[in-house]
Amino acid sequence: MKKSKHSVLFLREMAENPQNGFEKALSQLPCMRMLKSSSPLEGVGDTPLSDWLDNQDVMQILHISPRTLQTLRSNGTLPFSRLGNKLFYRRQDIIKILSDNYTMRKIRNYGRDK
């Protein structure tokens, strides 16, 4: 298997500094770029409202169905707030779920979390 120059440099950096490499790998995920980029409430500024996403935004970012989102809410995996009939999710909660379930992190920490 042929390795690109970029992947070799990335693997070397990850070996030298695992924490930095993990953060860099996680930031390369398309869903993380969408979460950290423009807010759906752009123009509101730095108000606390810019940290909240609705159902549609979360489903598009994570590429999941409405039923999967409902399951994440029901089993307590994804915290939410209800305002009237509309549900909202914090960006930080979605980022935490993605980082907690990132496979490389689980492999690296295997046996240490006991």
QUIMONOR-V479515 format. One record per pair of residues at least 12 apart in sequence whose ideal C-beta (glycine too) atoms are under 8 Angstrom apart, sorted by the first residue. I is the first residue (numbers start at 1). J is the second residue. If there is no record, write none. Layout:
i | j
I | J
I | J
This chain:
i | j
10 | 24
10 | 25
18 | 108
22 | 102
22 | 104
22 | 105
22 | 108
25 | 102
25 | 104
26 | 98
26 | 99
26 | 102
29 | 98
31 | 61
31 | 62
31 | 63
31 | 98
32 | 95
32 | 98
34 | 60
34 | 61
35 | 61
35 | 91
35 | 94
35 | 95
40 | 53
40 | 54
40 | 57
51 | 90
51 | 91
51 | 92
52 | 81
52 | 88
52 | 89
52 | 90
52 | 91
53 | 88
53 | 89
53 | 90
53 | 91
53 | 94
54 | 86
54 | 87
54 | 88
54 | 89
55 | 69
55 | 86
55 | 87
58 | 78
58 | 89
58 | 94
61 | 94
62 | 94
72 | 97
73 | 87
77 | 97
78 | 93
78 | 94
78 | 97
79 | 93
